[in-house]
Amino acid sequence: MSRPSPPLEPEPAELEAQTRAVAEFVLDHLRSLDRQPSFDLDGVESVRASFREAVPEEGRPIEALLARLAPAIAKSYNTAGPGYLAYIPGGGIYAAALADFVATATNRYVGVSGAAPALAQIEETAVSWLCTLMGLPAGSRGILTSGGSLSSFSAIVTARHERLGEDFQGGSIYYSDQTHYCVTKAARLAGFPRATLRPLPTDARFRLIPEALEEAIREDRSRGRRPFLVVPNVGTTNTGAIDPLPEILRIARGHGLWVHADAAYGGFFRLAPGGEALLRGIEECDSITLDPHKGLFLPYGLGALLVRDGGALVRAHRESASYVQDVAEEGSLGFADLSPELSRDFRGLRLWLPLMLHGVAAFREQLAEKLALARRFHEELRADPSFEMLDEPQLSVVAFRLRAPEAVAERLGPELLRRVNARRRVFLSSTRIRGRYALRICVLSFRTHADRVRDAVMALKEEAGALLG
Ligand SMILES: Cc1ncc(COP(=O)(O)O)c(C=O)c1O
């Protein structure tokens, strides 16, 4: 006879046992993070295959399920570990996991403010902190999204609505040739065909050239197009480049364009000493994409869109229906009025709790350390004749390639990456910059400190030396 399935509402003792089992599992994992390899995909196919299975008719004990999860977690890039320097890391501070636990276990509804007014206030307050940290004035508003891609989408829809109205045919969007592809994806989702998208050239440091923007706007205007939006970068993914915001703002204002900063990666560096000067102009932008799951070290799944004129968000997103009349508070806005979503998780808590628990000073300190580590890494590699550096660090990304004849660098670059990663202490990624293969690191995890960056330098120097003979 088969065992009865656990009820959907387990007894308190069983609930407690399950909670303890999960907590132990997580804490064990965190305790071993430092010793875990920077990535491990050996034999992952069999682990993966073990999860291709039919829906079970009957439940299983949590311990057995956690035991199955362990190898699935282990066989992956260790994106939470100190050696993760690939793409754009975040790390995932634990306080956010605790917040998610509380938020999902209590399962309150924050899509409309009337259903949990004080919880909605927590989220609104946390978002207003982000506005303040970016230097936006009173009247600015924002939303929390699943990440930069969705923030870009809502930003483009908002800019479209404000500058072009219902008929947006002929609207043109400007950005640099280094801009993250989520911007063009968002533009296409927002109804702009590829022909309306205008990538612009960048200078020697990969920053948008303002004169090229001015020229493109004039040219498009003369052809009857409707330039309405420019998306400057505050930290590109390739090299961490910051576009010249003051000049872009001046040109955009002159032509009536909306300025949306993609500060998904770079925006939080405004919190570091000297950050306000470094990111000068961000406080003047019409909207800002900012990813707490990057620069605030939160776990994947939390982005933000901040808008200078909060009313613009409302005008672009608000709909209504009689079946929400009981919770639609007179004169009060819910997140559903500002964003594409209605029902969703109470994600404000995963921002509020870490900031309350640790205080902003702890984040400032971390961000300053990441900038210093990237500079240190750059100095070390620049001093080695095996490497060609692609730029001085503008933030915490450093891109470089082997100093060798073009064909040799192209051939040996991927091999260098493979060998360094194979040591499993650090994990780097590559890109192509102006058609040339480049390796890069991004120092952004709160768990990455000088020792790992030294490991990365040492591995690169040794392997490059061996490859170039
Ligand atoms: C500069 C930049 N913008 C936008 C994005 C997209 O953000 P997300 O992956 O959260 O959608 C990224 C992702 O790495 C990024 O680096």
The ligand as a MOL file (V3000), in Angstrom:
LIG
                    3D

  0  0  0     0  0            999 V3000
M  V30 BEGIN CTAB
M  V30 COUNTS 16 16 0 0 0
M  V30 BEGIN ATOM
M  V30 1 C 24.3540 47.1440 -18.9130 0
M  V30 2 C 23.2500 46.1320 -18.8160 0
M  V30 3 N 21.9960 46.5020 -19.1050 0
M  V30 4 C 20.9650 45.6480 -19.0300 0
M  V30 5 C 21.1460 44.3320 -18.6740 0
M  V30 6 C 19.9800 43.3960 -18.6500 0
M  V30 7 O 19.6090 43.1200 -17.3500 0
M  V30 8 P 18.8590 41.7720 -16.9260 0
M  V30 9 O 19.7880 40.6450 -17.2330 0
M  V30 10 O 18.6260 41.9760 -15.4720 0
M  V30 11 O 17.5960 41.6830 -17.7020 0
M  V30 12 C 22.4340 43.8990 -18.3540 0
M  V30 13 C 22.6740 42.4910 -17.9550 0
M  V30 14 O 23.7610 42.0750 -17.6830 0
M  V30 15 C 23.5070 44.8290 -18.4200 0
M  V30 16 O 24.7670 44.4520 -18.1420 0
M  V30 END ATOM
M  V30 BEGIN BOND
M  V30 1 1 1 2
M  V30 2 1 2 3
M  V30 3 2 2 15
M  V30 4 2 3 4
M  V30 5 1 4 5
M  V30 6 1 5 6
M  V30 7 2 5 12
M  V30 8 1 6 7
M  V30 9 1 7 8
M  V30 10 2 8 9
M  V30 11 1 8 10
M  V30 12 1 8 11
M  V30 13 1 12 13
M  V30 14 1 12 15
M  V30 15 2 13 14
M  V30 16 1 15 16
M  V30 END BOND
M  V30 END CTAB
M  END
